[in-house]
Amino acid sequence: MKRTTQTNQKIIQQGAEATISLEKFNNTENRIQKNRLKKSYRHPELDTKLIKRRTKAEAKILNKLSKITNVPKVFENNESNIEMQYIDGKKLSTHLETENHKEICKQIGQAITIIHNQDIIHSDLTTSNMILKDNKLFLIDFGLSFHSKKIEDKAVDLHLLKQAFEAKHFSIYTQAINTILENYNPEKREDILNQLKKVESRGRYKDKY
C-alpha cells in the first residue's frame, strides 16, 4: 500500500532492537514508526530473515490484541517497519505513584489476564511499556512477545513484572503486586501462580552464589 506524505518525523527512542519515531501523518495525526535495526554481528541473510519474522510476529500480535484490549492499532507494516497508533498518555514508569495506582494495578492484572488467555507472552512487562490515557491502561512494545501455552512462560512474565515493580516502584510494591495478582485471573491461574513461586525460588537460590 502506498503511504501518503508525512512530515516532522523525529526519533523519540533509540533502543538496541529498534528506532521509535514520532511523525505527523497527513499533517494532522501523530503516528509511531518502529524500525527494527540491522545487526552487524549476524550474517546479513540471517539478520534479514530474523527482522522480517519478528516484525511480522509483532504486527500480528498487535492486530490480534487490538480487537480485545488496549494496545496500539497497526496501520501498516512491512519487512522491518511497523506504523502504528500513537498513544498520547502518561507513562506509568514516571506517573504511577501520582495517579490512582490501586485502580491502575487492577487494570494491569486484567490486561495481563487477557494476553495470557490468548497464549501471548509480553516478555517486557515494565511500567515503561504501560501508558495511561483517559484513565485507561494501554500495553505497548510487543517487540519481544511470542506465543506460548507453557505455564512456565506465563510465570516468568509475571516474575519479570514483579522485578520491575520492585526496582522502580518500591514504595508501593507490596500493595501494587497484590492488587495485580488479585485481578489476574487467566485459565490455569493456580498452576501459573504455583509456578511463579518456583521461578522465584530458583532466582533466590542463584542469588546466593
Stockholm file with secondary structure:
# STOCKHOLM 1.0

chainA/1-209         MKRTTQTNQKIIQQGAEATISLEKFNNTENRIQKNRLKKSYRHPELDTKLIKRRTKAEAKILNKLSKITNVPKVFENNESNIEMQYIDGKKLSTHLETENHKEICKQIGQAITIIHNQDIIHSDLTTSNMILKDNKLFLIDFGLSFHSKKIEDKAVDLHLLKQAFEAKHFSIYTQAINTILENYNPEKREDILNQLKKVESRGRYKDKY
#=GR chainA/1-209 SS CCCCCEEEEEEEEECSSEEEEEEEETTTEEEEEEEECCCTTSCHHHHHHHHHHHHHHHHHHHHHHTTTSCCCCEEEECSSEEEEECCCSEEHHHHGGGSCHHHHHHHHHHHHHHHHHTTEECSCCCGGGEEEETTEEEECCCTTCEECCCHHHHHHHHHHHHHHHHHHCGGGHHHHHHHHHHTCCCTTHHHHHHHHHHHHHHHHHHHTC
#=GC SS_cons         CCCCCEEEEEEEEECSSEEEEEEEETTTEEEEEEEECCCTTSCHHHHHHHHHHHHHHHHHHHHHHTTTSCCCCEEEECSSEEEEECCCSEEHHHHGGGSCHHHHHHHHHHHHHHHHHTTEECSCCCGGGEEEETTEEEECCCTTCEECCCHHHHHHHHHHHHHHHHHHCGGGHHHHHHHHHHTCCCTTHHHHHHHHHHHHHHHHHHHTC
//
